[in-house]
Amino acid sequence: MTPKEKAKELFTKYYFLFPEKHRIDFGYKESKQCALIAVDELILDAYNNYYHNYWQEVKQEIEKL
């Protein structure tokens, strides 16, 4: 999966975490922030440069959303 695809997937998972009636409280900005927090944790745990670079690219793609 490309970093761009992974970024969209993570964002979407957080965005649709709650039923539609609750998305007013948990919206776009919050979903993006949650995805960034998750990726930051993966970057910290990356055990080699390939994974570290991959998750850095995913983070950049999330920030573009």
C-alpha distance (Angstrom), angle and dihedral (degrees) to the residues before:
residue distance angle dihedral
M1 . . .
T2 3.77 . .
P3 3.81 120.0 .
K4 3.81 89.5 -111.6
E5 3.80 92.3 53.2
K6 3.81 91.6 46.3
A7 3.81 91.1 49.8
K8 3.81 91.5 53.2
E9 3.80 91.3 45.6
L10 3.82 93.9 52.3
F11 3.79 93.0 45.3
T12 3.80 91.8 48.5
K13 3.80 92.7 49.8
Y14 3.79 91.1 55.8
Y15 3.79 93.9 41.5
F16 3.80 93.7 53.9
L17 3.79 94.2 39.5
F18 3.79 90.7 103.9
P19 3.80 130.4 45.2
E20 3.79 116.3 -91.6
K21 3.80 94.0 -101.1
H22 3.84 89.8 61.1
R23 3.81 96.8 47.4
I24 3.78 88.8 89.1
D25 3.81 87.0 70.2
F26 3.80 95.5 36.0
G27 3.76 106.4 39.2
Y28 3.74 145.1 147.3
K29 3.80 98.6 -55.0
E30 3.80 94.0 47.2
S31 3.81 93.1 46.1
K32 3.78 90.5 52.2
Q33 3.81 91.4 48.9
C34 3.81 92.2 50.1
A35 3.80 91.5 50.5
L36 3.81 90.1 50.0
I37 3.80 91.6 50.6
A38 3.81 90.9 51.1
V39 3.80 92.1 49.2
D40 3.81 92.0 47.5
E41 3.80 88.4 57.1
L42 3.80 91.0 50.2
I43 3.79 90.7 49.7
L44 3.81 90.0 53.4
D45 3.80 90.5 51.0
A46 3.82 97.0 43.3
Y47 3.78 106.2 127.1
N48 3.79 98.3 -161.0
N49 3.77 140.3 23.5
Y50 3.81 94.3 -100.9
Y51 3.81 93.6 60.4
H52 3.78 92.9 38.5
N53 3.81 90.9 53.7
Y54 3.81 92.7 43.8
W55 3.81 93.1 53.7
Q56 3.81 91.3 44.2
E57 3.80 87.9 56.3
V58 3.80 90.6 48.0
K59 3.81 89.1 52.0
Q60 3.81 90.9 51.8
E61 3.79 90.3 51.0
I62 3.81 92.1 50.2
E63 3.79 89.9 51.1
K64 3.83 88.9 54.8
L65 3.82 92.3 55.4
